[in-house]
Amino acid sequence: MATLLDYATIITPNEILERSAIVVSDSSKISYVGPMESAPAVDGLHLDMRNRIVIPGLINIHVHGGYGITFGIADTLSEDLEGYSKWVVKNGVTGFLTTILAPDAKQLTELIKQYVELFNNELPGAEALGIHLEGPFLNVEKKGAQNPDWLHDPSIEEAEAYLQAGKGWIRQMTMAPELPGADEVASLFRRTGVVLAIAHSTAGYEVGREVFEGNWTHVTHTFNAQVGLHHRNPGMIGAILSSDEITAELIADLVHVHPCAMKVLVKCLGTDRVVLITDAMAGAGLPDGHYTLLGHDATVKDGKATLQDGTIAGSIATLNQCVRNMVQKVDVPLAEAVKMATLNPARAMGLANKVGSITVGKDANLAVIDENINVYLTMVKGKIVYNNL
């Protein structure tokens, strides 16, 4: 049954439409975007969007879990995926990558296989868009909250096993380029269409400039677990800020990165190449308490997740909160902040032909918000999966 959303303010890739309409077809695609007077007649559901803003569904390409759920727990994989899918739509998210790692190659390969089987089933809320492997080819010296026992140098045989198990579902691979064998493994991932991202790395400016002209096209959680900027030693951050091509993730939770640094990133890369993420862990959406992350115990207190030694252990932010922070703390216009959590991640992961913008022919993945980015309704492939109108 077709659906009409009218009297809406609509954020499209090119402009903000006022007093306009969206028609969602029987095939769950966007079939019309434009003036209400020109909208085709719809025999199905009519939704009055007065005083509301319709945006593309948010896309989180770097998240470890939330609402008590941690991705990668083998015994509860299916119920956790369904539970997360159902919960996260309350935050306007319509698609996500499961960010995972495991203690060894055998367990990680099996985990990938299990997720691939689950991805073939329809979820009750947000779509699983694929897998982000944050490791195991990371530098222990910049481990952050990663478990050092799970990290090691790149291996072609191991990479081939992951790719074979993934059957095209691995979208992103975060890897440190300075490790032995990294170039060969990166070339393998790149040839198969996987996006190479840099983080948890001791590489400096020169290596950064070199790899950004090669296989690495993306940055995982910019500023975190990377060599910082100094005026005589620009470091990896200098390579990122001076790049004309790279796309860069940003944890906009106001804990991982200071708003001033966030503003510098936006000024250097522009609003087309910054990708908002949460890097959230199980404590997101829940009260202060004790949780687990990557084999570690983590404590959430006063809006911050940490390991026992004080290391930041992911975030407890939601993606709509990150969009709000960009608007309210970094002075990014709403339409541009929304783009950083919709079209930009879709483009970075090669998914923009189907999702990421309110465009005729794309999947009807939508969120309805107010000017403070509170979420009132979420639609996935034309189906209303959250409604608080």
N, C-alpha and C positions, 0 to 999 in steps of 0.2 A: 504494500500500500504506500503510495506517495505521501510526502509530508511537505507542508509549506511553513516556513518561518518568515513572518512579515513584521513590518514596523521596526526593522532591526537596523542597528549600526553594525556594519560588516567590515572587518579588516581583511582586505584582499592584498595580493602581492604588490599592487601598483597604487592603491588608493584606499581611503576610508569612505565607504558608502553610507550615507545617512538615509533613513526612512526607506529602506530597501528590503528585498526579499531573497530568500534562497529556496529552491525547490529540490527536494531529494527524491529521486525516482524509485520505482519499484525494484530496480536492480541495485539499490544502495549506493548509487553514484550521485554526485552533484549534477543536476541537469539544467539549472538556471541560477544565475546570480545577477541582480540588477534592480532597476526601479520596480516598485510594487505594481504600478499601473500596467507594466508590460509582462508581468509574471503569468505563466499559463495557468489555467484553471486546474485546481487540485481537488480530487474527490475524497482525499484521505484526511489525515490529521492536520489541523491548523494550530500553530503556536504563535501567540502574540509576544513579540520581543521588545515591547516598549520599555525604554529605560535600561535596556540590556545591550551588550556588545557580543556579537558572534565572531569567534576566532577559530582558526584551525585547531584541531586537537593537539595538545602538547605532546612532544616526543622526547623521551629520556633515553639517551644512548649510553649512559654510564650510571648504573644503579645496582647495588648489591642486595637490596631488599627493602623492607619497611613493614610497619604494623605487626612486628613480632616475627616476620618472615625473613629468612636468609636464603638466597639462591644457592643451590649446590648441595643441599642436604639430601643425600640419596634416598633415605628412608621415607621422606615426605615430599618428594619432588613434585608429584602431580598436584597434591592438595595445596602445596605452597604456591605453585604457579597460578592455580585457579583463585586462591585467596588473595594473592597480590593483585591479579588482574581485576578482581571485583572491588578491592579497596581503592586502588590508585585513581580510578575514574572520578572519585570525589574531588580530586585535585586537578581535574581537567585533562589528565593524561589519557591518550588513546593508543599510544604505542611505546614500546620500550625494548631495550636489549638487556638480556640477563647477563650481568657481569660476573664471571665465575673464575675460580682457580681451585686446585685440589692438591693434596700432599705429594702426589707423584703422577707420572705420565699415564700409567695404567688406569688410575682412578679418574683422571681428567678425561681421558679418551672415552671411558664408559659413561661418564657424566654427559659428555657431548652427545653420545648416541642416544641416551635417554631423553635429553631435551629435544632432539630432532624428532623422535617419535611423538612427543607431546605437542610439538608445534603443528603437527598435522591435524590436531583436534581444535575445534572452535572453543575459545575461552569465553567466560561469562561477561567480561568487561573489556579492558584494554588488550590490544593485540601484542603478542610476543613477536617482535620483528627480527629476532635473531640473537646471536651470541656475541658478546665482547669478552675476549680472553685478555684479562689484565695479568699477564704473566703466562708461563713461568720464567720467560727469558728476560728477567729484570736484574738490575745491579743491586746486590745486597747492601752496598754502601749508601744507597738511596731508597731503602726498603719502605720507609714510611710505616704504615700499619700492616704492610704485607708480612707474612710469616717467612722469615729467612730460610727456614728448612725446606720451603716449597720452591725456592728460586734456584736457577742454575743457568749455565751457558746454553745458547741455542744449539739445536740438533736437527739436521735435515730429516732423519728418520722419525723423530718425534713429531715434527711439524707435518710431515706427510700423513702420519697416523691421525692427527687432529683434523686435517682437511678431509681425509677419507671419511672419518666419523661424522663430520659436520655436514656433508652433502649440500654445500652451498649456503648453510645457515650461519656460518661464522662471518660476521660483518666487519669486525674490528679486532686488530691484534696490537696490544700495547707491548713494546719491546725496547730495550736499551741498545742503541746502535753501536756502542763502543765494545760490546762483548765479543769474544772470539766466535767467528762463524755467523755473526748477525747479518752481514750483507747477503750471503747466500740464502739464508732462511727468509730474509725480507723479500728477496726477489721471487722466491717460491710463492709466498703469500700474495704478493702483488700480482703475479701472473694469473692467480686464480680469483682475482677480484676482491680480495680482502684489503680493507683500509689499514695501512700501517700507521700507528700512532707512537709518539715518543713520550716517555716519562720514566720515573724511577731510574734515572740515568745520571752519570757523572760527566757526560759529554759536555764540552764547552762550545764556544761560538763557532770555531772553525768546523768542527764535526757537524754541528747543527746546520750551518750553511750548506755543507756538502750533501748531507742526507736529505735536506728539504728539496734539493734539485734532483734527487734520485727516488728512492722507494717510499720515503716517509712523507705523507701528505697531511697529517693531522697531529694534534698535540692533546695528550690526555692531561686533565686537570692542570692547566697552565699555572705556573708559579710554584706549584707544589711538587716536591721530590725532583727538583731540577736545579741546575746551577744558576744562581741569580745574577743580576745585572750590576756591574761595577764600571765606572767610567774608563778604567784602564784594562778591564777584563770583562767584556760584555756578556760572557757566559751563554748558556742556552737561551735564557730569556732575551738577551740581545739579538740572537738569531731569529727568535720568534717574532719579536716586535718589529724587526727590519725586513721580514719576509713579505713578498708581494702575493704569495699564493697560499700559504699554509692556512688551514682552519684550526681553531683553537678552542678547546673546552674551558669553561669557567665555572667553578663551584661558587655561585653567588649567594652563599648563605651568611655572609658577613663574619664568618669565623675563619675560613680557610684563606681568604684574601681581603685585604683592606679595600674599602670603597675607592680610595685614591688610585690604587694599583689597577682596580677594575676599570676605572675611567681611562687610565693610560692605555690599557689593552684595547679598549673600544676606539680610542682616538688613533691608535697605530694601525689596527686591522680593519676598522670600520664595522658597521653593524651587519655586513653580509658574511663575515667570516668568524664571528664569535658564536660559540655553541654553548648555551646554558645547559648544565647538568646538575644533578644533586649529589652523586657519589654516595647516596644514602645507604645506611645500614638498617638493621632490624628495629632500632629504636625510633625511627621516623614515624610520626603519628601517634606515639605512645608517651606516657609520662616518664620522668626520670627513673632510672633503674639500671640493672645489670643485663648485658646482652653478650652475644658472641659475634666475632667477625674474623674470618679467615683463620680459624683455629685459635684465636686469641679471646680472652675475656675483655670486654669493654664496658665502661661505665658512662651513662648519660646523666649529666647534671647541668642545670641552668643553660640548656640549649646547646651543649657541647658534648661530643662523644670522644672519650680518650681511652688509651690503653693504660695499664698500671704505671708505666714510666712517664705518662703525660703526653705521649704522642697522640696527635689527632687521629681518630679512628673512623674515618668517613664522616658523613654529616647526618643530621636528622631533619634536614630541610625537605620540603615538598617543592615540586617544580613551579607551581603557581606562586609560591613564596619567593622563589628566585627571580621570577619575572617582576614581581612587586618590588623587590629590592633594587633591581636595575632602574625601575621608574622612579622610586622614591629616594634612593640613596646615591644613584649614579647619574640621575637626570637624563636618562634615555627616554625618548618619546615612547608611548605605549605600543604603537604599531611596530616600532623597531625592536623593542624588548620582546614582543610576542614572536617576531620573526626569528629571534635568536633561539627560541625554544620550539620552533615548528619547521619552517622552511629550511633554516640553516642545518639542523641535524639531518633532515631528510636528504638534502643535497650532499652533505658530507659522507653519508652512508650509501649514496646511490639509489635512494628510494623516492626521490622527488617526482618521479613520473606517476606515482600512485597517491602519495600523501604529502602533507606539509603545507598546503595552501588551500584556500577556498577558490577552487578553479573548476569550471565545468569539465566533467569527465573523470575527475578524481574521486576516490572513495569519500563518502560522506562521513568523515571523522571530524566532529565539531565540538566546541565547548562554548558555553554561554557564561559570560562573566559580567561584573560591573566594573566601574573605573578603578576600584581598589583590587581588582583581580580575584575577587571572591567568585567561586564557581557555583552556578545554579543548575546547569544541565550539561550532560556529556552524551554525545552520540558516536557510536562506532559502527561504521559501515551501514549507516541509516537507521540503526537500532538505538533507541534511548536506553542507556545503561545506568544513568544516574539522573535524577530529577528532583530538584529542590526549588522549583519556581514558586 
